[in-house]
Amino acid sequence: MKPIITLPTTSQALAFDGEPSGAELDAVELEMPLILAEVDLLDAEIMTIDRPATELDERRIRRARNRVLAERRDLTNRVGAMLTGGAA
């Protein structure tokens, strides 16, 4: 039986080693404060899944949402500053 698809010997797909590049790691590091804020929000929401939310739970969720919004704003400003050369 003959194979249907053959790959050339010099395929770029074969050169991929499965590891993230330096640029991808830098992007993750830049987004890490936002990722951690979203994890905190998720943790606060998970705690109220099986029971009614208390006043303390509602305050914790509200603060976590505000932190996520602040981190999104800061990330947008950092990326915008990088793209425009820092002139704001």
C-alpha positions, 0 to 999 in steps of 0.5 A: 500500500502506498502512502497518501501524503509524503513529506519532503525531507526538508520540511519546516514542520520537522524542525519544530522541537515543541518548545516555546520560543523566547518571544513566546516566553516573554509574552507569557511573562508580560501577561503573568500579572493578569493571569494571576489576577484571573486565577484569584477571581476564579478561586473566589468564584469557585468558593461560592459554587456549592453555597450561597455567597456571603457578604465576605465572598461578594467583597472578595469577588468584587475585589478580584474583578477590580484587580483583573480590570486593573491588570488588563488596563495595565497590560494594555498600557504596557503593550501600547507603550512598547508599540509606540516607543513609550511616548504617551 
